[in-house]
Amino acid sequence: MDRLGNDYSQRGYLKEDFRLFHLKDQNKDAFSLHYHTFHKIVFFLSGQVTYLIEGKYYKLKPWDILLVAKNQIHMPIIDPHEPYERMVLWVNDAFLQQDKEEDNNLLSCFHIASQKKNILRLYETDLHATKHRLYALKDALSDQAFGHYTMNKCLFLQLIVWLNRYYLGADAPIADVTYDERIETLIHYINHHLDEPLRIDQLADTVYLNKYYLMHLFKEQIGYPIHRYILEKRLIRASSLVREGVMLSEVCDRCGFGDYSSFVRAFKKKFGVSPKRYAKSMPIS
């Protein structure tokens, strides 16, 4: 299962608080594993699609909702004989942080998605209300009347609040998800220990597997060699920290690079510029 050329690519740039798209595709070659620096919500409308997110395969039904947290690596696997139609919300992390409180964190749904499950399948009554909110937002975004920005923001926040409520109350398992629990455990371990060396022997011991079988299984499930996955995750985190204004020496340490020169070489190879130039070109997030 080889779905990539050289590395995971970053897709899309979001300067606004949020954006909504209504899309339809039929070319399976248009999709590859990628990530975003913002959060994404996919409202699946039609097609034959299995969505891969960090090793989990979700077989979608119409009006399934997928929440993809920023920096999660993902891709849709589509049947090219049927159009893949969906509505997609891009959501700026900083925008949701503005109203963050201990008992009112609008990012909760994305945290749950990244740790447990990315899919939300609603009961019919809840689905009707969600459709109403989504289409109200879509209609409002095309309106330039007085107060349109405030109206758009209110409708968007209403939708996010309800999605959080659904997510926080959704305990039933979803039947249409397949994954290897050992790989899920390993992915969680890697993403929480990126500041460490993460040697293959150590990782194999974590999930009680022979290291050669682990490397085979990981590539089979994820579509990418484990050492490249780790490097990509280090670099994705590094780019996020650079955008946050973290000192480059600290970025190097927090992302597990053995030395600064190795960090600079790897960063430049992926992003085309040195970390210092990248920092100067990016607004602080």
C-alpha positions as CSV (number, residue, x, y, z in Angstrom):
1,M,0.0,0.0,0.0
2,D,2.0,2.9,-1.3
3,R,0.0,6.1,-1.5
4,L,2.8,8.7,-1.5
5,G,5.6,10.1,-3.6
6,N,8.2,11.6,-1.3
7,D,6.3,12.9,1.8
8,Y,3.1,14.1,3.3
9,S,2.1,17.4,1.8
10,Q,0.5,20.3,3.5
11,R,-2.8,21.3,1.7
12,G,-4.5,24.6,1.8
13,Y,-3.9,27.9,3.7
14,L,-6.4,29.5,5.9
15,K,-6.1,33.2,6.9
16,E,-9.8,33.7,7.7
17,D,-11.6,32.4,10.9
18,F,-13.2,29.7,8.8
19,R,-14.2,28.8,5.2
20,L,-16.9,26.6,3.8
21,F,-16.7,24.6,0.5
22,H,-19.2,22.5,-1.4
23,L,-17.1,20.1,-3.5
24,K,-17.6,17.2,-5.9
25,D,-14.7,15.0,-7.3
26,Q,-14.5,11.8,-9.3
27,N,-10.7,11.6,-9.9
28,K,-9.1,9.3,-7.3
29,D,-5.7,10.4,-8.3
30,A,-6.5,13.9,-7.0
31,F,-6.1,12.6,-3.4
32,S,-3.0,11.6,-1.5
33,L,-2.0,11.6,2.2
34,H,-1.8,15.1,3.4
35,Y,-2.3,17.3,6.5
36,H,-3.5,20.8,7.3
37,T,-2.3,23.5,9.8
38,F,-6.0,24.1,10.6
39,H,-8.9,21.9,11.6
40,K,-11.3,20.4,9.1
41,I,-14.9,19.2,9.2
42,V,-16.2,17.0,6.4
43,F,-19.9,16.6,5.9
44,F,-20.1,13.6,3.6
45,L,-23.0,13.8,1.1
46,S,-22.5,11.0,-1.5
47,G,-20.2,8.6,-3.2
48,Q,-18.3,5.4,-2.2
49,V,-15.6,6.6,0.1
50,T,-13.4,5.2,2.8
51,Y,-11.5,7.9,4.7
52,L,-8.1,7.1,6.1
53,I,-7.1,9.2,9.2
54,E,-3.9,8.2,11.1
55,G,-4.3,4.5,10.5
56,K,-8.0,4.3,10.9
57,Y,-10.3,3.5,7.9
58,Y,-13.8,5.0,8.1
59,K,-16.4,3.6,5.6
60,L,-18.7,6.6,5.1
61,K,-22.4,6.8,4.8
62,P,-24.3,9.9,3.6
63,W,-24.2,12.7,6.2
64,D,-21.5,11.1,8.3
65,I,-19.4,13.9,9.8
66,L,-15.6,13.7,10.0
67,L,-13.5,15.9,12.3
68,V,-9.9,16.0,11.3
69,A,-7.7,17.9,13.8
70,K,-4.8,20.0,12.5
71,N,-1.7,18.1,11.6
72,Q,-3.5,14.7,11.4
73,I,-2.5,12.9,8.3
74,H,-5.4,11.8,6.2
75,M,-6.9,11.1,2.7
76,P,-10.1,9.9,1.1
77,I,-10.0,6.6,-0.9
78,I,-12.8,7.0,-3.4
79,D,-14.5,4.9,-6.0
80,P,-13.9,6.8,-9.3
81,H,-17.2,5.5,-10.8
82,E,-19.3,7.6,-8.3
83,P,-18.8,11.3,-7.6
84,Y,-17.5,12.1,-4.2
85,E,-19.6,15.0,-2.9
86,R,-19.1,16.8,0.5
87,M,-19.2,20.1,2.3
88,V,-16.0,21.0,4.1
89,L,-15.4,23.5,6.8
90,W,-11.8,24.8,7.4
91,V,-11.5,26.1,10.9
92,N,-8.8,28.3,12.3
93,D,-7.4,27.1,15.6
94,A,-6.7,30.6,16.9
95,F,-10.3,31.6,16.3
96,L,-11.7,28.8,18.5
97,Q,-9.1,29.6,21.1
98,Q,-10.6,33.0,21.6
99,D,-13.6,31.8,23.7
100,K,-11.7,28.9,25.4
101,E,-12.7,28.3,29.0
102,E,-12.3,25.3,31.3
103,D,-15.9,24.1,30.7
104,N,-16.4,25.7,27.3
105,N,-13.6,24.6,25.1
106,L,-14.8,24.6,21.5
107,L,-11.7,22.6,20.5
108,S,-12.9,19.6,22.6
109,C,-14.5,17.9,19.6
110,F,-11.1,18.0,17.7
111,H,-9.3,16.7,20.8
112,I,-11.7,13.8,21.0
113,A,-11.4,13.1,17.3
114,S,-7.6,12.9,17.4
115,Q,-7.5,10.7,20.5
116,K,-10.5,8.4,19.9
117,K,-12.6,8.6,16.8
118,N,-13.0,11.0,13.9
119,I,-16.5,10.1,12.8
120,L,-19.8,11.3,14.1
121,R,-23.0,9.5,12.9
122,L,-26.1,11.3,14.1
123,Y,-29.6,10.1,14.9
124,E,-32.2,11.3,12.4
125,T,-33.6,14.1,14.7
126,D,-30.1,15.5,15.4
127,L,-29.1,15.2,11.7
128,H,-32.1,17.3,10.6
129,A,-31.1,20.0,13.0
130,T,-27.5,19.8,11.9
131,K,-28.4,20.1,8.2
132,H,-30.5,23.2,9.0
133,R,-27.6,24.9,10.8
134,L,-25.1,24.0,8.0
135,Y,-27.3,25.2,5.2
136,A,-28.1,28.4,7.1
137,L,-24.4,29.1,7.4
138,K,-23.9,28.3,3.7
139,D,-26.6,30.8,2.7
140,A,-25.4,33.5,5.1
141,L,-21.8,33.3,3.7
142,S,-23.1,34.4,0.3
143,D,-24.9,37.4,1.8
144,Q,-23.2,40.8,2.1
145,A,-26.0,42.6,3.9
146,F,-25.5,44.7,7.0
147,G,-23.9,42.7,9.8
148,H,-23.0,39.8,7.6
149,Y,-19.7,39.0,9.4
150,T,-21.4,38.9,12.8
151,M,-24.2,36.8,11.5
152,N,-21.7,34.4,9.9
153,K,-19.7,34.1,13.1
154,C,-22.8,33.5,15.2
155,L,-24.1,30.7,12.8
156,F,-20.7,29.1,12.7
157,L,-20.3,29.1,16.5
158,Q,-23.8,27.7,16.9
159,L,-22.8,24.8,14.6
160,I,-19.6,24.2,16.4
161,V,-21.3,24.2,19.8
162,W,-23.8,21.6,18.7
163,L,-21.1,19.4,17.2
164,N,-19.2,19.5,20.5
165,R,-22.4,18.5,22.3
166,Y,-22.9,15.6,20.0
167,Y,-19.3,14.5,20.3
168,L,-19.2,14.7,24.0
169,G,-22.4,12.6,24.2
170,A,-21.5,10.1,21.5
171,D,-20.4,6.9,23.3
172,A,-21.7,4.3,20.9
173,P,-19.1,2.5,18.8
174,I,-19.1,3.1,15.1
175,A,-19.3,-0.2,13.2
176,D,-17.7,1.1,9.9
177,V,-14.2,1.7,11.2
178,T,-11.3,-0.7,10.9
179,Y,-7.8,-0.4,12.3
180,D,-5.1,-2.4,14.0
181,E,-5.0,-1.6,17.7
182,R,-1.3,-2.1,17.8
183,I,-0.7,0.5,15.2
184,E,-3.2,2.8,16.9
185,T,-1.3,2.4,20.2
186,L,2.0,3.1,18.4
187,I,0.7,6.2,16.6
188,H,-0.5,7.6,19.9
189,Y,2.9,6.8,21.5
190,I,4.9,8.4,18.6
191,N,2.8,11.6,18.7
192,H,3.2,12.0,22.4
193,H,7.0,11.3,22.4
194,L,8.3,13.2,19.4
195,D,10.9,14.9,21.7
196,E,12.5,11.5,22.2
197,P,14.8,9.3,19.9
198,L,12.0,6.8,19.1
199,R,14.2,3.9,18.0
200,I,12.6,1.0,16.2
201,D,13.6,-1.6,18.8
202,Q,12.0,0.6,21.5
203,L,8.8,1.0,19.5
204,A,8.6,-2.7,18.8
205,D,8.9,-3.4,22.5
206,T,6.0,-0.9,23.2
207,V,3.6,-3.1,21.2
208,Y,5.3,-6.5,21.8
209,L,6.2,-7.1,18.2
210,N,9.3,-8.2,16.3
211,K,10.8,-5.0,14.8
212,Y,10.8,-6.4,11.3
213,Y,7.2,-7.4,11.5
214,L,6.4,-4.0,13.0
215,M,8.0,-2.2,10.0
216,H,6.0,-4.4,7.6
217,L,2.7,-4.0,9.4
218,F,3.1,-0.2,9.8
219,K,3.7,0.3,6.1
220,E,0.8,-2.0,5.2
221,Q,-1.6,-0.1,7.5
222,I,-0.4,3.5,7.1
223,G,1.1,3.3,3.5
224,Y,4.4,4.7,4.7
225,P,7.6,3.4,6.4
226,I,7.6,4.1,10.1
227,H,10.9,6.0,10.1
228,R,9.5,8.4,7.5
229,Y,6.3,8.8,9.4
230,I,8.3,9.8,12.5
231,L,10.4,12.3,10.6
232,E,7.3,13.8,8.9
233,K,5.6,14.2,12.3
234,R,8.7,15.8,13.8
235,L,8.8,18.3,10.9
236,I,5.0,19.0,11.0
237,R,5.3,19.8,14.7
238,A,8.4,21.9,14.1
239,S,6.6,24.0,11.5
240,S,3.8,24.6,14.0
241,L,6.2,25.6,16.8
242,V,8.1,28.0,14.4
243,R,4.7,29.6,13.5
244,E,4.1,30.1,17.2
245,G,7.3,32.0,17.5
246,V,9.3,29.4,19.6
247,M,13.0,29.8,19.5
248,L,14.6,27.5,16.8
249,S,17.0,25.8,19.3
250,E,14.0,24.9,21.4
251,V,12.0,23.7,18.4
252,C,14.9,21.4,17.6
253,D,14.9,19.9,21.1
254,R,11.1,19.6,21.4
255,C,10.9,17.8,18.0
256,G,13.5,15.2,18.8
257,F,16.3,16.1,16.3
258,G,19.7,14.9,17.4
259,D,21.5,18.1,16.5
260,Y,20.6,21.5,15.1
261,S,22.3,20.9,11.7
262,S,20.3,17.8,11.1
263,F,17.1,19.7,12.0
264,V,17.9,22.5,9.6
265,R,18.7,20.1,6.7
266,A,15.5,18.1,7.2
267,F,13.4,21.2,7.5
268,K,14.8,22.8,4.4
269,K,14.4,19.6,2.4
270,K,10.7,19.5,3.3
271,F,9.6,23.1,3.2
272,G,12.2,24.5,0.7
273,V,13.6,27.1,3.1
274,S,15.6,27.1,6.3
275,P,13.7,27.4,9.6
276,K,14.9,30.9,10.1
277,R,13.6,32.1,6.7
278,Y,10.3,30.1,7.3
279,A,9.9,32.0,10.6
280,K,10.4,35.3,8.9
281,S,7.9,34.5,6.1
282,M,5.1,33.3,8.4
283,P,2.8,35.5,10.6
284,I,2.9,34.4,14.2
285,S,-0.1,32.2,14.8
